[in-house]
Amino acid sequence: MVEVIDGFMDAATCEALVELARPRLAKSKVWDIATGSEKEDDYRVSEQMFFGRSDHLTSALIALEMSVREAPPGASPEVKAYDSPPGVKAEVERFRRERDLIRSIEEAIESTTGIRLNHGEGIQVLHYNPGGYYKPHYDYFDPQFDGNKAVLGRGGQRKATFMVYLNDVEEGGGTSFPQQNFLAVPKTGRALFWKNVKEDGSLDPGTLHAAEPVVKGEKWIFTKWLREREFI
Ligand SMILES: O=C(O)CCC(=O)C(=O)O
């Protein structure tokens, strides 16, 4: 039921993603089905951040590029005086490298899963320190709860989950699937892929899963949830 794909990502790409995510982490929250919003809860102890999806990053990059003023070669000093400061161009380049990295990962997920890139939510990077965990939960949104209506309106159900371990964990930190008696062990670049709904479209409770406590070392992963339709 859970597909394990070793070597989905090379170590350098995993490290590059971690370094981009590291300064942007915030405490993880859990989804509250009663209110349809996030709340703090010790059900989950980790830090996280989301990257924008690459097609959205591309639109933002085009706007950024258009905002850079650079006079053509040979322009007079008076005209060149209106050039954007060098820091602006460096920022555009930094943004382009981030877009390229995210796009390459998202394209690899698309070709591995056969699910279109624009069905994906943004890549979510998670970081666990020793003692960090996420108790058993489902990734799908149960439509019987009113709090899930709005989030389901943004592209339908999370029909599948694609997750990648971005480092080796010294001890603990596996991903357990209690209904399937299965424990995945973190390993740099190893991906897990599973479907949260059955062939008939019903929710699959066998996908219950948990992040086991990290005992030693730290743990980095990313998760990408894939919707039935374009995620908006
Ligand atoms: O950290 C893990 O191994 C699992 C993460 C997870 O279950 C989630 O982000 O929904």
PDBQT file of the ligand as one rigid body, heavy atoms in Angstrom, charges set to zero:
ROOT
HETATM    1  O1  LIG A 301       7.274  12.843   9.690  1.00  0.00    +0.000 OA
HETATM    2  C1  LIG A 301       6.735  11.846   9.246  1.00  0.00    +0.000 C 
HETATM    3  O2  LIG A 301       7.337  10.773   9.172  1.00  0.00    +0.000 OA
HETATM    4  C2  LIG A 301       5.286  11.883   8.836  1.00  0.00    +0.000 C 
HETATM    5  C3  LIG A 301       4.752  13.281   8.627  1.00  0.00    +0.000 C 
HETATM    6  C4  LIG A 301       3.279  13.294   8.467  1.00  0.00    +0.000 C 
HETATM    7  O3  LIG A 301       2.619  12.371   8.780  1.00  0.00    +0.000 OA
HETATM    8  C5  LIG A 301       2.587  14.467   7.925  1.00  0.00    +0.000 C 
HETATM    9  O4  LIG A 301       3.227  15.500   7.685  1.00  0.00    +0.000 OA
HETATM   10  O5  LIG A 301       1.369  14.381   7.717  1.00  0.00    +0.000 OA
ENDROOT
TORSDOF 0
